[in-house]
Amino acid sequence: MTEISYRLPQKRALTTVLPGPRSQELTARRKAAVAAGVGSTAPVYAADADGGVIVDVDGNSLIDLAAGIAVTNVGASHPKVVAAVTDQAQHFTHTCFVVTPYEAYVKVCEELAALTPGDHEKRSVLFNSGAEAVENAIKVARLATGRTAVVAFDHAYHGRTNLTMALTAKAMPYKTNFGPFAPEVYRMPMSYPFRDGGLDGKAAAAEAILRIEKQIGASSVAAIIIEPIQGEGGFIVPATGFLPALAEWARANGVVFIADEVQTGFSRTGDWFACDHEGVVPDIITMAKGIAGGMPLSAITGRAELMDAVHAGGLGGTYGGNPVACAAALAAIEVMRDYDLPARARRIGEIALARFGELAQQVPAIGDIRGRGAMLAIEFVRPGTTEPDAALTAKVAARCLEQGVITLTCGTFGNVIRLLPPLVIGEDLLDEALTVLCAAIEEFAA
Ligand SMILES: *Cc1c(COP(=O)(O)O)cnc(C)c1O
């Protein structure tokens, strides 16, 4: 395992109250130029970022527990990624793979065939965003099966484009008043151990399958799409056995099983992909976020016979698999191997879960602690109930930011704090961030 070195000092250091004066100036300019519909978790403007820190325009150094939503797993400026991007940009930034192809695209697809679950023959296509990958996975599944219905789950998040809004579960802020939505999307109950009475995975899957068979009919279903650990919906880890039972039913019924690993992929959960944990082999897997060290790239990888069912020209796009993004992905994958980032993710999980476990004994507002590897969450409730406490969650996140620690909230009920640190974060820095977070929880939840 290669030692990690950093360009920026790995420390939390505040020189101003947050947001500082330069950030406030930019917020004022932004209000006059950027559409109000684009939110920001932290109104501090970035100037530099490396390893586990983001330095803002006022010179404050913040600890990053968000990684730009699970994107900068290898850090936001890893030297190998920077060198690969620079080198590629000096040769060509674009030709369009569907006009004049290039090797980096092919190489990324070769890597994806090797890294994704299953040793069947695979084919891949590259795109720009997670939503675009999801849209295309559904296109392939519908064409290959000749069926139309798509099954998604409660608390799902699959993106913000029209089809993916339909697949996403949460109305506000993602869907409200943006309809009409794409048809033939059916929502089924998700295994959510904290809120379904701890139903075991097989029983939860049997319930979903019964509803699919009765409400849609197996022979109409093109695909089941599911996040193996749900992201925006609350870092919900389904009970053991849930995913394998759904995958097995899909196989038996000619239904394409799509794992949306846009957030869970590329070492985040302590495996290369979250499906690996239970040995689930999806027919198609969607990937984005952590794939390219921060450059916009997404992909779908699937069984050769499904993917190659599509006629030439049916899949693609102007920018999909941009050469600079492909160069970044190849470098990021190499870094993940060099540093054994899946192992580092597991280590981050051990450290954080030990801290949270202690805290939960003293803080009854902690309803649930869950996650895997470096994808971790705390769900807040009113003590003694499962009633969500979104106000407490918002206060804790705001206090962390004030103290120079960037966290994210999530969940259908807005009552979950999630941790997605860059996987290259040092243990001392991680410890310090957890101390700030735990103190904020004690302060407001005592
Ligand atoms: C973020 C996310 C998406 C959408 O990705 P974008 O790049 O924002 O379009 C889709 N699925 C999951 C599971 C995600 O976390």
PDBQT file of the ligand as one rigid body, heavy atoms in Angstrom, charges set to zero:
ROOT
HETATM    1  C1  LIG A 501     -25.981  11.304  -7.563  1.00  0.00    +0.000 C 
HETATM    2  C2  LIG A 501     -26.739  10.121  -7.979  1.00  0.00    +0.000 A 
HETATM    3  C3  LIG A 501     -27.347  10.037  -9.255  1.00  0.00    +0.000 A 
HETATM    4  C4  LIG A 501     -27.335  11.184 -10.219  1.00  0.00    +0.000 C 
HETATM    5  O1  LIG A 501     -26.055  11.533 -10.616  1.00  0.00    +0.000 OA
HETATM    6  P1  LIG A 501     -25.801  12.943 -11.335  1.00  0.00    +0.000 P 
HETATM    7  O2  LIG A 501     -24.384  12.881 -11.789  1.00  0.00    +0.000 OA
HETATM    8  O3  LIG A 501     -26.047  13.998 -10.302  1.00  0.00    +0.000 OA
HETATM    9  O4  LIG A 501     -26.763  13.044 -12.450  1.00  0.00    +0.000 OA
HETATM   10  C5  LIG A 501     -27.959   8.851  -9.599  1.00  0.00    +0.000 A 
HETATM   11  N1  LIG A 501     -28.012   7.814  -8.747  1.00  0.00    +0.000 NA
HETATM   12  C6  LIG A 501     -27.452   7.862  -7.527  1.00  0.00    +0.000 A 
HETATM   13  C7  LIG A 501     -27.508   6.664  -6.643  1.00  0.00    +0.000 C 
HETATM   14  C8  LIG A 501     -26.811   9.014  -7.086  1.00  0.00    +0.000 A 
HETATM   15  O5  LIG A 501     -26.278   9.082  -5.873  1.00  0.00    +0.000 OA
ENDROOT
TORSDOF 0
